[in-house]
Amino acid sequence: MTDTRPDPTDVIARASAVLRDHRDSIDRLDAILVYTLGERFKHTQAVGRLKAAHDLPPSDPAREAAQIARLERLAREADLDPEFAKKFLNFIIQEVIKHHERQQS
């Protein structure tokens, strides 16, 4: 009688390879996030300089609300928790406002 059970070392090796692939993808996505945020902040800093030069308020509540609604919609489309997306964008917006306020000082 032959043992038909899979070799546990093969199962572990396959699982390890799949885990490594997922982690490689996560690492690439983390890099994309960091570079994307860097690019975003370059633009928001330019906006801050423009606002400071023209004595405009550092925050725009109507735009912020529209952006949050837009991001919540995108999050639902991407199967991401909209509340998480909202918290994430609110965090970014608060950082941008702090930068804008510093530019106006």
C-alpha positions in Angstrom: 0.0 0.0 0.0 1.4 3.4 -1.0 1.1 6.5 1.0 -0.9 9.1 -1.1 -0.6 11.9 1.4 1.4 15.0 0.0 4.9 15.4 1.2 4.7 18.0 4.0 7.9 19.6 2.8 6.5 20.1 -0.7 3.4 21.8 0.8 5.5 24.0 3.0 7.8 24.9 0.1 4.9 25.8 -2.1 3.3 27.9 0.7 6.6 29.7 1.3 6.9 30.5 -2.4 3.4 31.9 -2.5 4.1 33.9 0.7 7.3 35.3 -0.8 5.4 36.3 -4.0 2.8 38.1 -1.9 5.4 39.9 0.1 7.3 40.9 -3.0 4.1 42.5 -4.3 3.4 44.2 -1.0 7.0 45.7 -1.1 6.5 47.0 -4.6 3.1 48.5 -3.7 4.6 50.1 -0.6 7.2 51.7 -2.8 4.5 53.0 -5.2 2.6 54.4 -2.2 5.6 56.3 -0.9 6.6 57.7 -4.3 3.0 58.6 -5.0 2.6 60.4 -1.7 5.9 62.2 -2.4 4.6 63.4 -5.8 1.3 64.4 -4.2 3.0 66.5 -1.6 5.1 68.3 -4.2 1.8 69.4 -5.8 0.2 70.4 -2.5 3.3 72.4 -1.5 3.0 74.3 -4.8 -0.6 74.9 -4.0 0.4 76.1 -0.5 2.9 78.6 -2.0 0.2 79.8 -4.4 -2.3 80.3 -1.6 0.3 82.1 0.5 1.3 84.4 -2.3 -2.4 85.3 -2.9 -3.4 85.4 0.8 -5.8 82.5 0.3 -6.9 80.4 3.3 -4.8 77.3 4.0 -7.8 75.0 3.9 -10.7 74.6 1.5 -13.5 72.7 3.4 -15.7 72.4 0.3 -12.9 70.8 -1.8 -11.9 68.6 1.1 -15.5 67.3 1.5 -15.7 66.6 -2.2 -12.4 64.8 -2.2 -13.4 62.7 0.8 -16.7 61.7 -0.9 -14.8 60.9 -4.1 -12.3 58.8 -2.2 -15.0 56.9 -0.4 -16.6 56.1 -3.8 -13.3 54.9 -5.2 -12.7 52.8 -2.1 -16.0 51.0 -2.5 -15.2 50.4 -6.2 -11.8 49.0 -5.2 -13.3 46.8 -2.5 -11.5 48.8 0.2 -13.2 49.9 3.5 -14.5 53.4 2.7 -14.0 54.4 6.4 -10.4 53.5 6.2 -10.0 55.5 3.0 -11.7 58.5 4.6 -9.4 58.3 7.7 -6.4 58.0 5.4 -7.3 61.0 3.3 -8.2 63.1 6.4 -4.8 62.4 7.8 -3.2 63.5 4.5 -5.4 66.6 4.4 -4.4 67.6 7.9 -0.7 67.3 7.0 -1.2 69.4 3.9 -3.1 72.1 5.9 -0.2 72.2 8.4 2.2 72.8 5.6 0.0 75.5 4.1 -0.2 77.2 7.5 3.5 77.2 7.9 4.0 78.7 4.4 1.7 81.5 5.4 3.6 82.4 8.5 
